[in-house]
């Protein structure tokens, strides 16, 4: 991941600006997420019962996959804006969970820059479309629009 000027980054609106490394979503991660959120639905945490479902085993929580977006960004080749002081999550416009992520799968994010607009001196708002790919699957796990405030 290299650095890029604000102007050069703005010029990339409409382009895919990077992809993340692969991240393993194993049962231990799913169990920790269930403990953190209190969502212990059997399709996530009971491998024996989950075998009886159409999924054939446990699946990651959709919100677990969504929560990996920051680490996907951190472990990506998306360029860093020169002079970056900090970035803050601002929200999302759309989130769609398209394909369940089976325990033991690897996922990675692809980042398309939709908007990068100045909102004040040294403050920009970035909107990116993220598609989370499941290794070996044709359909993504999720697609989301993620909004961040960027301070330089």
Secondary structure, DSSP 8 states (H G I E B T S, - for coil): --EE-HHHHHTTTTSEEEEB--EEE-HHHHHHHHHHHT---HHHH-HHHHTTSTTSS-B--HHHHHHTHHHHHHTB---EETT--EEEEEEEEEEEE-S--BTTEEEEEEEEEEEEEEEETTEEEEEEEEEEEETT-SS-SEEEEEEEEEE-
